[in-house]
Each structure stands twice: as C-alpha cells, then as structure tokens.
Amino acid sequence: MKKFIKIILLSLTAGVLFTACERVDLEGIGELNKVELWYGPYSNDAPPLPDDCVLIDHVEKDLGIKLKTVPLPSGKEDQMQMVLDAAKTNSLPDIFMVDRNTLVTLLKENKIARVDKMYEKMPKRSYQMYNEEARAATSFDGYSYGLAQSGSIDRNEGVLIRKDWLDNLGLAVPVTTEDFYQVMRAFTYNDPDGNGLNDTFGYGAYIEIRAIEEGLGSRFAPFFGAFGVEGTYNASKKNPGLNVRKPEYLEAMEYVRSLVADRLIDPQWATYTKNQFRAAWKNGRFGIMREQNAAFALESNYKDFDEKFPDGEWILINPPVGPRGESSVGANSTGYRIYAISKRAQELGKLPVIARLLEWMSTDGYATVAYGEEAVNYMVDDAGNITTEGLPDPELAYTKKSAAPLLQLRNMVFYNSDEELKARYPTWYSKNGKEMSALKTLRAMQAKTWTVGIGIPGISKELKTFYEQGLKDFAMGNRSLSTWDEWLKEFDELGGADWEKRCKIHVEENNLLLDNNKM
C-alpha cells in the first residue's frame, strides 16, 4: 500500500489555501456558517452520528462551521419522501442526499441551487469525485444542479449460502434452479441448524427496487437471471425491450411463486426493511441470500452473527442456472450518490461555506470522517498506513461495531482507490478461525456473471405503483398467474407499451444496445 497518510498530507495545501480565502467566524458561529446536512448513513443499523463526536468538533474548530447532521431513513422511498415533504414546506436543509428523479422534481420546483461554481472551490474533492461523467449525471441544459459522486462499488453483491447447513444435511452446493429449490426446501423443513425447531427458511429477501432492477427488485434478481430476464430492460441487440413483457418473465414469476407458495422464502420478505432483513440473517433465519460484500464481511457487520453462531459459515456461490443455461447475479450499472444544495442555502450565501466543508472532508478531515479519532479508533504505522494495531482499547477500533456511529458520513468521502479499499476492508478472523475479508469477497463477487443495466426513461407514479404492486401480488398469490396476460394488458393501457417505445427510441438514439449484455 502506498503511504496513505502522506497522500493525505500532500493534499492539505489545497485545503489550507481554500480555507484561508473564505470567511471563518471565529468570534461566534453566525447564521452563514451554520450548515444542516441530511445524509445517507453508512451503516443503517447503527445509531446516527453523535452531535458531540470528534468530527463535529473538528468542523467547528477548524472551519468555524456549526454542523448539524440528520440521517435519512434506510429505505430509498422513505428517504425521498422526507426530502419532498421538506420541499413542500420550504424547509429543505442546506445540503442533502437525493436521487436523480427527485433532483429533477426539485429543479422543476426551483428548490435547488446550481453548483457549477463550487467545483473550482473544491480542487482535491472535484479531482477525486466529480469527473466529467459525474457532472453530466446532474446537468440540465449545460448547468450542474447536484454533486454526484460514485455510489456503491460496482458488482459488490453476490449469492451467499450457509455452508454449515449444507454440511449438516449432507448437501452439495446447488447449481441449477432445481438444485436451489431442493436445498431451500431442505433448509426450510429438515432442521438445518439442529435446534429441533421449525424456525428456518431456504431464502431471505426484501423489496429493494432500483431503476435498473424494477419489479421485485435486486434481492430476487438471481432467480430472474436464471431465466434471462434480470433487470428492468434487456439491452442485448438480439432481444431488446422491457423484460416484464417477455414470456420468460412469466416463467421466472412461476418459479418465484412456487418458492413462496411452498414457504421456502422467509414470509416476511414482503414487509422487511433492509435493517430487518439483515437482522434476520444474523439471527439464523434463512440460509441463502443476495447480500453486499461489506454488509456481510466487515467485522462490525458480521459480529452479531458470529457471536450467535460461532460455528456458522457463509460462502459465496454462483447464481442459479436456469433451464436454458442462463445465469446472472443481477443488473449492474455505475450509480451516483447525489447531494443537492437548497435554493435557500444559496440565497443565504452558503455555497462557499458548504464547498469549504466538503473540501475539508476530502483533505484535512478525510481520516476523521473515514476512520474516526486517531489513537482511539485508528493508528498510523511507520509506513503511513491506517491500522488498528497499537490501539489502547482495540474494541474502539474503526473496524468494530462500537465505532460505527462515528463513521456515518464515510460515504461522503470514499472514492474507492485501491489504497482506500485496503484500509476500509481489513482482513480479520471469525470465532471459528475463518479468514474474513470484505475486499476478497468483493473481488470474488465481481468475478461472477452480471448483466449490464442501462438508464432508461422514467415512468409515471401510477404505472410504477401498478407494476410493482402487481408483481408483488403475483408472487404472494394474491393474484393468480393465470391472469398474467390480462395484467399485461392493463400495464400497457396505463402506459407500459408507450414506456417501452420511449425506451427503444432512447437506447437506439444513444447507441446503448450491446452484442453481449453480460459482464
């Protein structure tokens, strides 16, 4: 690893010069230097950033900024509803996380500020995060209205299975959809944990919908991948179009419906939040899932499972192979985490203040935001690397669950360099001696088969609700799959057919179709 701290120190000059050229109220924090930030938490199952933490203290003492932070809910829809509700009452915070659709809505309502002039005031951060593609993601008519940085790391999820349950039941790792069905059935009815109770299920999921993975969402994508209809839109030249309108989609729905009908999927899937889903697998409720590398393998996240099941073991496997040999973890595309600035903050003259805060986060304050307090949560070794060795209290290390609240703004500074990933994802060992590495897990997940997801035109709220609720009803048995054709007709009448036409025009005009949409 390159000398991590030296890299940070080399960037301080820009941060110091930037700070010096802006007003810092040292006599008392005036309204101009009060900043309210609504953030997407790094750890949804950890408490919010404490008001009295070292990060807040440094921001006030180093920058003269009084920072108030408010976590957004864990669910995407709840997050954006909170933002839209604030917009209606003209109470948006100074800076807040937002998705692109909501960004467009707020722009139309004149609720957000242009941020073009902020980039030059954040030289280090702009170099690391706001490249041409990122700026284009939030630009309209040539003007930038959001600070878009790379979101989650590409292809950072995979299908995981309880190896100890397989061993207990004398089962092999499943390969085909039929294999998966039989293993899920055994995990549900054959007491894989040996506790004598009927309290386990084959698969666990929750509804996690993204624009490129509509319908039942990303947690069910491996099953749809087995039928070649993973993701919202098929970008292959040989079979372009909305996947939901393809006959293979009905096959996938029939498979998922059989899993639900036979109670092989944890029945709480339809109501679970992300946090509840993760609490469930850590409590041994199911044996197969699609999960993210860090949420699974970081010590702070794995700890609860490890303490309850010291002999338990999850392993990464390939997604199921369907009847025609198709297989995919799901759809992937480069996403962006967007922060917008409210119009009110601009009118109050806060853009330079917010820019100074963000640049500090990527320079002087980087280690504090990413790893906590030096000599308490992390140490710096002789080579300049971030480490936990030599801490007075190892239980306070940034890798431990106890430190998670202090690191809730990490997503605002991570830019995914190799050096950074090595520090973010250190190797550790579980109670049964197994090596755990979120970085190795990531690389293994990225090596699995994925499908290219592409951006397509949006749809009305009415059609989106009909689409998502309809598929949920089919999966749960609230609507018979024998009415599939009727449902598709309703889908088209509400705008589904027109949506597909608009999608086809969009992908053709932007040359988005691929000879091979697998990656």
VENURQUI-V521428 format. One line per field, one symbol per residue. ss: DSSP state (@ for helix, = for strand, . for the rest). Layout:
ss->???
//
This chain:
ss->...@@@@@@@.@@@@@@@@@..........@@@======..............@@@@@@@@@@..======....@@@@@@@@@@@@@......====.@@@@@@@@@...=...@@@@@@.@@@@@@@..@@@@@@.==..==..====......======@@@@@@@......=@@@@@@@@@@@@@...........===....=.=..=...=@@@@@@@@.......==.=....==@@@.@@@@@@@@@@@@@@@...=.@@@@...@@@@@@@@@...=======@@@@@.@@@@@@@@@@.....====...=.........==...=======@@@@@...@@@@@@@@@@@@...@@@@@@..=...===.....==......@@@....@@@@@@@..@@@.....@@@@@@@...==.....==.@@@@@@@@@....==........@@@@@@@@@@@@@@@@....@@@@@@@@@@@@@..@@@@@@@@@@@@@@....=...=.
//
